[in-house]
């Protein structure tokens, strides 16, 4: 049975504090999304005419669509709508007192509330699933750190770009379905309805999440079939009703902005180059490329397995997960997420993500790699812990410096030696060596400079890890002495 534990709250607090500690300006991508948020709250409009080209507003962006004389965000609208819920009181309440929130404060708080906290929630749910599977607090905690802080999920939780929000929503949706599987009682009305809402929100946050949403829908019906719930009308109606709400919001937005129900902003891109590139294939996605698959996984410049080496052991865990017949469905979900996104991104015309340290479009698949990773046997888990430490350090370098690495090198990978360049070590780490640290709480509140500003958050992470290790060992001693076999 899946039980909520105080350790899950500790994980949430640890991740929330870590994500609150750093902040990076999102550039064009996030400004486009936040432009819609500002337009909705300040003007009650969908157009970003007042924001897209304004230095004073701090939301200038080249990522925009142009239709019928007006500018719109070219992004999926989910992150903008969620941010608007938080921005509404943040904007209007200070105005009642004659005050005005600065653009920097707006970006920081909306990043934390709409990106960081959902990521922290997803991390706590990763912990609960892994602890239920393994029966070990410490192993579940390490795997949670590996995925939440040891992959690009970390840097993209401290900047307003929609990929990590989509990743969080997808795993929250998975958790709701997984809980239906392991709980002895049927899911309640709210549980069923919420599962549809969450998956619908993921879809309108990043359209590519369809790669995972469809397998999750199949997983839902598989779970209901196993539990004997397919005969109940609520099994079908409530998730469908929940999913229709965000989908209806997207259709309504399209009708009001573009006079068509089934359309997206990429069809009306303002930039001629991007408009032409995105018109090829399906939104710029063509046939998968073996060469790009190699670049996005095994090449030092941006390869996932270099930037987050702990993910190598997810392959090992997948082998042992395959031997556990009870978890074949979850293995298929993880495989569909990882395989689907790797193949999709390998066919994308800008697979490296533009000005990005990593192939950011792969972010939504990352939480699901915790599932095979928790199956790495205990005797090999020291390797998971060691590679998690390396992975977290590398992502800490990015979070403390910049996610925006110039793209010049990535378009010439074919003509350069294999070890010529690493986005993390040749760019992000150099930024830190030269004293160019992104904003963090250590600087702002404690007056710490340079590398010293990272010590508080490092101490929090290490302290929480030690506590979980000691707590897990103590519980195991108690279990051995008293015969308590509860998972």
Secondary structure as UniProt FT lines:
FT   HELIX           6..21
FT   STRAND          22..23
FT   HELIX           27..38
FT   HELIX           39..43
FT   TURN            49..53
FT   TURN            55..58
FT   STRAND          64..67
FT   TURN            68..69
FT   STRAND          70..73
FT   HELIX           78..96
FT   TURN            97..98
FT   HELIX           103..111
FT   HELIX           112..116
FT   HELIX           117..134
FT   HELIX           137..148
FT   TURN            152..154
FT   HELIX           155..157
FT   HELIX           162..182
FT   HELIX           189..205
FT   HELIX           207..209
FT   HELIX           210..226
FT   TURN            227..228
FT   TURN            230..231
FT   HELIX           233..258
FT   HELIX           265..268
FT   HELIX           272..279
FT   TURN            283..284
FT   HELIX           290..297
FT   TURN            300..302
FT   HELIX           304..307
FT   HELIX           309..311
FT   HELIX           312..322
FT   HELIX           325..327
FT   HELIX           328..346
FT   TURN            349..352
FT   HELIX           360..368
FT   HELIX           369..373
FT   TURN            374..375
FT   HELIX           378..380
FT   HELIX           381..400
FT   TURN            408..409
FT   HELIX           410..415
FT   TURN            418..419
FT   HELIX           423..428
FT   HELIX           429..433
FT   TURN            434..435
FT   STRAND          439..440
FT   HELIX           441..446
FT   HELIX           450..454
FT   HELIX           455..482
//
